[in-house]
Amino acid sequence: MARSKSSNRWLERHVKDPYVHKARAGGWRSRAAFKLLEIDARDRLLRPGLRVVDLGAAPGGWSQVAAQEVGRGGRVVAIDLAAALGGEKAGLVLSDLSPNISGIASADQARAAELVRLALDFCRDHLAPGGAFLVKVFQGEEFSGLLKEMKRMFREVRTIKPSASREESRETYLLCRS
């Protein structure tokens, strides 16, 4: 089956992407590892011994970074359900979730926003007091509503656009602290 024009464009951009090359050379599972590394270097989210939950972890770049940083005394759980926490609260919840993109902007934005809301629900039940939540969001019609919701739930909410995030991408990250 022949590839579509958009698939060919994506593949060409992917093959030339410097972060893809850096990820392969450094043994990272995905280019997304550099987004978390950059955010962590500035905001010191990951520390030895921390319990971390990574929602929507595939292909595992963020979990890989988190495991390296929390070390043997910490725990990284890449899950869709929270049973693996054993009733304890997470000090950090990561969500790099993204829906399969259909190309219909309003539908894609709504599906992405729903994933963020599901991650927020997870935080209500499983994030420890004083914990942090780092989540990917997409700029668009749902963004301001999500931002307001997070500002009601967290004491601090910051917008971050890591350099590893493609300039033309509508993705950005919100770092929320309780």
WOJO-V442150 format. One record per residue. N is the residue number from 0. RES is the residue in one letter. OMEGA is omega as a letter, one per 30 degrees, with the letter a starting at -180 (none if undefined). Layout:
BEGIN
N;RES;OMEGA + N;RES;OMEGA
END
This chain:
BEGIN
0;M;a + 1;A;l + 2;R;l + 3;S;l + 4;K;a + 5;S;l + 6;S;l + 7;N;l + 8;R;l + 9;W;a + 10;L;l + 11;E;l + 12;R;a + 13;H;a + 14;V;a + 15;K;a + 16;D;a + 17;P;l + 18;Y;l + 19;V;l + 20;H;l + 21;K;l + 22;A;l + 23;R;a + 24;A;a + 25;G;l + 26;G;l + 27;W;a + 28;R;l + 29;S;l + 30;R;a + 31;A;l + 32;A;a + 33;F;l + 34;K;l + 35;L;l + 36;L;a + 37;E;a + 38;I;a + 39;D;l + 40;A;a + 41;R;a + 42;D;l + 43;R;l + 44;L;a + 45;L;l + 46;R;a + 47;P;l + 48;G;a + 49;L;l + 50;R;a + 51;V;l + 52;V;l + 53;D;a + 54;L;l + 55;G;a + 56;A;a + 57;A;g + 58;P;l + 59;G;a + 60;G;a + 61;W;l + 62;S;l + 63;Q;l + 64;V;a + 65;A;l + 66;A;l + 67;Q;a + 68;E;a + 69;V;l + 70;G;a + 71;R;a + 72;G;l + 73;G;l + 74;R;l + 75;V;l + 76;V;l + 77;A;a + 78;I;l + 79;D;l + 80;L;a + 81;A;a + 82;A;a + 83;A;l + 84;L;l + 85;G;l + 86;G;l + 87;E;a + 88;K;l + 89;A;l + 90;G;a + 91;L;l + 92;V;l + 93;L;l + 94;S;l + 95;D;a + 96;L;l + 97;S;l + 98;P;l + 99;N;a + 100;I;a + 101;S;a + 102;G;l + 103;I;a + 104;A;a + 105;S;l + 106;A;a + 107;D;l + 108;Q;a + 109;A;a + 110;R;l + 111;A;l + 112;A;l + 113;E;l + 114;L;l + 115;V;l + 116;R;l + 117;L;l + 118;A;l + 119;L;l + 120;D;l + 121;F;a + 122;C;l + 123;R;a + 124;D;a + 125;H;l + 126;L;a + 127;A;l + 128;P;a + 129;G;a + 130;G;a + 131;A;l + 132;F;l + 133;L;a + 134;V;l + 135;K;l + 136;V;l + 137;F;l + 138;Q;a + 139;G;a + 140;E;a + 141;E;a + 142;F;a + 143;S;l + 144;G;l + 145;L;a + 146;L;l + 147;K;l + 148;E;a + 149;M;l + 150;K;l + 151;R;a + 152;M;a + 153;F;l + 154;R;a + 155;E;l + 156;V;l + 157;R;l + 158;T;a + 159;I;l + 160;K;a + 161;P;l + 162;S;l + 163;A;l + 164;S;a + 165;R;a + 166;E;a + 167;E;a + 168;S;l + 169;R;a + 170;E;l + 171;T;a + 172;Y;l + 173;L;l + 174;L;a + 175;C;l + 176;R;a + 177;S;none
END
